[in-house]
């Protein structure tokens, strides 16, 4: 299954937007479901703040787009993660943990 998804991703990359298209990134509820089936909601604010809600418990962290690396640095209060761009459009963001092939997939709650 992973092979199939990676193969599919290679074909659709040409349709990907750049993460610097902030109008498709900020003030949108992006959802990540972790391995414990917890729903994590990420709302990237224009001022660099990040609202992170895990099952309704919210914290305020920070985020930054690093253009030269095509990466997002996300400070989730308890840790910081660096994620590299793989695919991005108005509905889905597929990112890789820096230095890893593990993905971090976010979906736009308003669309999906």
Steps between C-alpha positions, in 0.01 A plus 500: 500500500781739589666428164173579321458831683861603437459417131177700484661794678775515238235536228299776668792714623469717189163621634643601836498858622791652687466539877568871457144536365390615843142569397452121477681432829404758763177530696387156384437204734751233392441158660751225580397165648784354704583135567279506813203617286510839671379785282756779491384827348760751377401858420789702360452871569653775281700639793690171544286367782374144484183389670531129575201313634518134598155358565382852589787590736671802342850643524666788320830430329686651208572418138730629230535430129864458399503578128855387423425151634132490392426401856275585793648533848222430747538572872229291667595623850603150611735453203612649170482322166646584160284382212596501133256569216388204289155605379267787583166621368186651650386164640810309608854556618747212481822571683798286606679523830842641414752220451229233495264338254218512759222728388293757684169536318259785569155538350292815471201441727289748301545304176537135602 
